[in-house]
Structures are given as C-alpha cells and as structure tokens.
Amino acid sequence: MKYIWWIGDESSSVGAYPTKEDAKKAITQGLKSGLLSEKKSWKPIRHEVSKCSTCGRDAERDIIESLGECLSCDHVRSDF
C-alpha cells in the first residue's frame, strides 16, 4: 500500500509529502520560519493512496472515495 503524508493537528491538515520524513522536515522548517503556529501540535498524518478515476494521478483514497475524484479534478469543476 502506498501512502501520502500530510502535516496537521487535531483540527486541520495541510500539504502532501511523499514520505513521513519529508513531512517531519516540513514541520520543523514551518515552525522555524513561522509559517506554522507553535501553539498547535503538528504531526505527520498518513493517507492511503489510490488512482484518481478522472486524471489517473495518485491521490488520497479517502478524498477520492468521498468526491469521486482527486482535489485537483474537483477544484476544476467546482470553480464554474
């Protein structure tokens, strides 16, 4: 099973990283640069990967199951 790692806390998550180590580095860099709030407890969050039926790219399985396609494809359709 393939995974994508997001960084997040109890209430939100951002970004997509190919490995857990990359997500941890992004958290460290985000805290140092001030892009991430030090008031939150940031951690890597694992998402299983599936192929988007519309574009064929790897994306988060839970998002594809709920929307029927990846966020990129859904974004294109929802802007109109």
Secondary structure, DSSP 8 states (H G I E B T S, - for coil): --EEEEEE-SS-EEEEESSHHHHHHHHHHHHHHTSS-TTS--EEEEEEEEE-TTT--EEEHHHHHHHSS-HHHHHHHHT-
